[in-house]
Amino acid sequence: MTQSPLALLSLVVLTIPISSFHVNQVQALNRELGKLCSSPPPQAMTVCRIHARLVSSL
């Protein structure tokens, strides 16, 4: 069975020990992407699709 790059990245991220600093940075990034993707400009659509897939996989 072939894994998608997104699934592979998720697995890697989940297996890496993450400091609280990194967790805070990821949470801040998620908030900002959520704001951006609530009304995205056309050039942000690809990023917003990736963000939506990551959020829905959690």
DRENTORKOL-3810 file (N, C-alpha, C; in nm, 4 decimals):
REM DRENTORKOL-3810
@n.u->0.0841; n.v->-0.1172; n.w->0.0000; ca.u->0.0000; ca.v->0.0000; ca.w->0.0000; c.u->0.0894; c.v->0.1246; c.w->0.0000
@n.u->0.0630; n.v->0.2179; n.w->-0.0880; ca.u->0.1411; ca.v->0.3403; ca.w->-0.0985; c.u->0.0791; c.v->0.4485; c.w->-0.0115
@n.u->0.1636; n.v->0.5145; n.w->0.0666; ca.u->0.1179; ca.v->0.6232; ca.w->0.1523; c.u->0.1249; c.v->0.7545; c.w->0.0757
@n.u->0.0286; n.v->0.8415; n.w->0.0984; ca.u->0.0339; ca.v->0.9736; ca.w->0.0383; c.u->0.1401; c.v->1.0553; c.w->0.1103
@n.u->0.1964; n.v->1.1560; n.w->0.0429; ca.u->0.2962; ca.v->1.2403; ca.w->0.1101; c.u->0.2402; c.v->1.3075; c.w->0.2356
@n.u->0.1127; n.v->1.3464; n.w->0.2321; ca.u->0.0516; ca.v->1.4117; ca.w->0.3480; c.u->0.0439; c.v->1.3154; c.w->0.4658
@n.u->0.0044; n.v->1.1909; n.w->0.4409; ca.u->-0.0030; ca.v->1.0915; ca.w->0.5480; c.u->0.1356; c.v->1.0631; c.w->0.6041
@n.u->0.2335; n.v->1.0567; n.w->0.5174; ca.u->0.3701; ca.v->1.0323; ca.w->0.5608; c.u->0.4213; c.v->1.1485; c.w->0.6455
@n.u->0.3938; n.v->1.2710; n.w->0.6031; ca.u->0.4342; ca.v->1.3884; ca.w->0.6797; c.u->0.3667; c.v->1.3893; c.w->0.8167
@n.u->0.2383; n.v->1.3566; n.w->0.8211; ca.u->0.1659; ca.v->1.3516; ca.w->0.9488; c.u->0.2291; c.v->1.2501; c.w->1.0428
@n.u->0.2659; n.v->1.1353; n.w->0.9898; ca.u->0.3294; ca.v->1.0317; ca.w->1.0709; c.u->0.4624; c.v->1.0808; c.w->1.1264
@n.u->0.5412; n.v->1.1459; n.w->1.0433; ca.u->0.6703; ca.v->1.1982; ca.w->1.0879; c.u->0.6501; c.v->1.3034; c.w->1.1962
@n.u->0.5563; n.v->1.3942; n.w->1.1750; ca.u->0.5309; ca.v->1.5009; ca.w->1.2721; c.u->0.4859; c.v->1.4422; c.w->1.4049
@n.u->0.4028; n.v->1.3397; n.w->1.4009; ca.u->0.3516; ca.v->1.2807; ca.w->1.5246; c.u->0.4560; c.v->1.2013; c.w->1.5994
@n.u->0.5627; n.v->1.1593; n.w->1.5326; ca.u->0.6638; ca.v->1.0783; ca.w->1.5999; c.u->0.7828; c.v->1.1605; c.w->1.6481
@n.u->0.7895; n.v->1.2872; n.w->1.6134; ca.u->0.8994; ca.v->1.3728; ca.w->1.6564; c.u->0.8639; c.v->1.4361; c.w->1.7910
@n.u->0.9543; n.v->1.4261; n.w->1.8881; ca.u->0.9282; ca.v->1.4962; ca.w->2.0145; c.u->0.9204; c.v->1.6471; c.w->1.9880
@n.u->0.8176; n.v->1.7096; n.w->2.0400; ca.u->0.7955; ca.v->1.8509; ca.w->2.0122; c.u->0.8000; c.v->1.9282; c.w->2.1439
@n.u->0.8826; n.v->2.0320; n.w->2.1479; ca.u->0.8885; ca.v->2.1156; ca.w->2.2674; c.u->0.7650; c.v->2.2042; c.w->2.2731
@n.u->0.7390; n.v->2.2605; n.w->2.3899; ca.u->0.6219; ca.v->2.3464; ca.w->2.4034; c.u->0.6342; c.v->2.4690; c.w->2.3140
@n.u->0.7570; n.v->2.5153; n.w->2.2898; ca.u->0.7767; ca.v->2.6276; ca.w->2.1979; c.u->0.7255; c.v->2.5926; c.w->2.0595
@n.u->0.7604; n.v->2.4745; n.w->2.0110; ca.u->0.7164; ca.v->2.4323; ca.w->1.8784; c.u->0.5654; c.v->2.4142; c.w->1.8736
@n.u->0.5078; n.v->2.3585; n.w->1.9788; ca.u->0.3626; ca.v->2.3414; ca.w->1.9841; c.u->0.2944; c.v->2.4776; c.w->1.9751
@n.u->0.3470; n.v->2.5744; n.w->2.0495; ca.u->0.2898; ca.v->2.7092; ca.w->2.0444; c.u->0.3007; c.v->2.7688; c.w->1.9048
@n.u->0.4116; n.v->2.7454; n.w->1.8386; ca.u->0.4303; ca.v->2.7981; ca.w->1.7033; c.u->0.3336; c.v->2.7318; c.w->1.6048
@n.u->0.3142; n.v->2.6011; n.w->1.6179; ca.u->0.2206; ca.v->2.5301; ca.w->1.5299; c.u->0.0778; c.v->2.5777; c.w->1.5552
@n.u->0.0425; n.v->2.5993; n.w->1.6815; ca.u->-0.0915; ca.v->2.6502; ca.w->1.7125; c.u->-0.1116; c.v->2.7897; c.w->1.6553
@n.u->-0.0090; n.v->2.8748; n.w->1.6638; ca.u->-0.0178; ca.v->3.0098; ca.w->1.6078; c.u->-0.0323; c.v->3.0031; c.w->1.4555
@n.u->0.0443; n.v->2.9147; n.w->1.3928; ca.u->0.0336; ca.v->2.8973; ca.w->1.2478; c.u->-0.1052; c.v->2.8502; c.w->1.2089
@n.u->-0.1601; n.v->2.7552; n.w->1.2854; ca.u->-0.2939; ca.v->2.7044; ca.w->1.2577; c.u->-0.3985; c.v->2.8155; c.w->1.2691
@n.u->-0.3869; n.v->2.9001; n.w->1.3717; ca.u->-0.4805; ca.v->3.0123; ca.w->1.3866; c.u->-0.4727; c.v->3.1074; c.w->1.2679
@n.u->-0.3505; n.v->3.1412; n.w->1.2273; ca.u->-0.3327; ca.v->3.2352; ca.w->1.1163; c.u->-0.3822; c.v->3.1751; c.w->0.9846
@n.u->-0.3569; n.v->3.0472; n.w->0.9640; ca.u->-0.4083; ca.v->2.9821; ca.w->0.8428; c.u->-0.5609; c.v->2.9772; c.w->0.8451
@n.u->-0.6182; n.v->2.9556; n.w->0.9635; ca.u->-0.7640; ca.v->2.9562; ca.w->0.9756; c.u->-0.8213; c.v->3.0912; c.w->0.9374
@n.u->-0.7567; n.v->3.1984; n.w->0.9824; ca.u->-0.8021; ca.v->3.3336; ca.w->0.9458; c.u->-0.7894; c.v->3.3563; c.w->0.7956
@n.u->-0.6734; n.v->3.3220; n.w->0.7411; ca.u->-0.6490; ca.v->3.3403; ca.w->0.5983; c.u->-0.7491; c.v->3.2610; c.w->0.5149
@n.u->-0.7747; n.v->3.1382; n.w->0.5562; ca.u->-0.8574; ca.v->3.0486; ca.w->0.4752; c.u->-1.0066; c.v->3.0683; c.w->0.4962
@n.u->-1.0461; n.v->3.1550; n.w->0.5877; ca.u->-1.1890; ca.v->3.1831; ca.w->0.6035; c.u->-1.2411; c.v->3.2647; c.w->0.4857
@n.u->-1.1541; n.v->3.3403; n.w->0.4243; ca.u->-1.1890; ca.v->3.4172; ca.w->0.3041; c.u->-1.0616; c.v->3.4313; c.w->0.2206
@n.u->-1.0180; n.v->3.3209; n.w->0.1598; ca.u->-0.8855; ca.v->3.3196; ca.w->0.0969; c.u->-0.8792; c.v->3.3942; c.w->-0.0363
@n.u->-0.7673; n.v->3.4629; n.w->-0.0587; ca.u->-0.7433; ca.v->3.5177; ca.w->-0.1919; c.u->-0.7120; c.v->3.4010; c.w->-0.2864
@n.u->-0.7306; n.v->3.4193; n.w->-0.4149; ca.u->-0.7089; ca.v->3.3094; ca.w->-0.5097; c.u->-0.5712; c.v->3.2436; c.w->-0.4983
@n.u->-0.4681; n.v->3.3211; n.w->-0.4728; ca.u->-0.3332; ca.v->3.2633; ca.w->-0.4671; c.u->-0.3094; c.v->3.1786; c.w->-0.3423
@n.u->-0.4008; n.v->3.1802; n.w->-0.2459; ca.u->-0.3846; ca.v->3.1011; ca.w->-0.1234; c.u->-0.4667; c.v->2.9720; c.w->-0.1249
@n.u->-0.5361; n.v->2.9446; n.w->-0.2324; ca.u->-0.6262; ca.v->2.8282; ca.w->-0.2351; c.u->-0.5530; c.v->2.6957; c.w->-0.2130
@n.u->-0.4362; n.v->2.6778; n.w->-0.2707; ca.u->-0.3627; ca.v->2.5524; ca.w->-0.2528; c.u->-0.3244; c.v->2.5340; c.w->-0.1064
@n.u->-0.2732; n.v->2.6397; n.w->-0.0442; ca.u->-0.2356; ca.v->2.6328; ca.w->0.0980; c.u->-0.3586; c.v->2.6027; c.w->0.1832
@n.u->-0.4711; n.v->2.6646; n.w->0.1507; ca.u->-0.5930; ca.v->2.6429; ca.w->0.2292; c.u->-0.6459; c.v->2.5005; c.w->0.2135
@n.u->-0.6315; n.v->2.4430; n.w->0.0962; ca.u->-0.6731; ca.v->2.3031; ca.w->0.0780; c.u->-0.5869; c.v->2.2102; c.w->0.1624
@n.u->-0.4567; n.v->2.2350; n.w->0.1639; ca.u->-0.3657; ca.v->2.1538; ca.w->0.2458; c.u->-0.4003; c.v->2.1701; c.w->0.3934
@n.u->-0.4246; n.v->2.2922; n.w->0.4358; ca.u->-0.4617; ca.v->2.3188; ca.w->0.5752; c.u->-0.5902; c.v->2.2448; c.w->0.6112
@n.u->-0.6888; n.v->2.2504; n.w->0.5231; ca.u->-0.8163; ca.v->2.1813; ca.w->0.5493; c.u->-0.7959; c.v->2.0310; c.w->0.5637
@n.u->-0.7116; n.v->1.9723; n.w->0.4793; ca.u->-0.6848; ca.v->1.8270; ca.w->0.4895; c.u->-0.6142; c.v->1.7940; c.w->0.6203
@n.u->-0.5183; n.v->1.8771; n.w->0.6592; ca.u->-0.4481; ca.v->1.8522; ca.w->0.7854; c.u->-0.5417; c.v->1.8626; c.w->0.9044
@n.u->-0.6264; n.v->1.9651; n.w->0.9062; ca.u->-0.7189; ca.v->1.9849; ca.w->1.0171; c.u->-0.8201; c.v->1.8706; c.w->1.0230
@n.u->-0.8704; n.v->1.8273; n.w->0.9080; ca.u->-0.9719; ca.v->1.7208; ca.w->0.9080; c.u->-0.9109; c.v->1.5848; c.w->0.9447
@n.u->-0.7802; n.v->1.5707; n.w->0.9296; ca.u->-0.7173; ca.v->1.4421; ca.w->0.9632; c.u->-0.6903; c.v->1.4286; c.w->1.1127
@n.u->-0.7029; n.v->1.5373; n.w->1.1876; ca.u->-0.6738; ca.v->1.5316; ca.w->1.3319; c.u->-0.7883; c.v->1.4754; c.w->1.4105
END
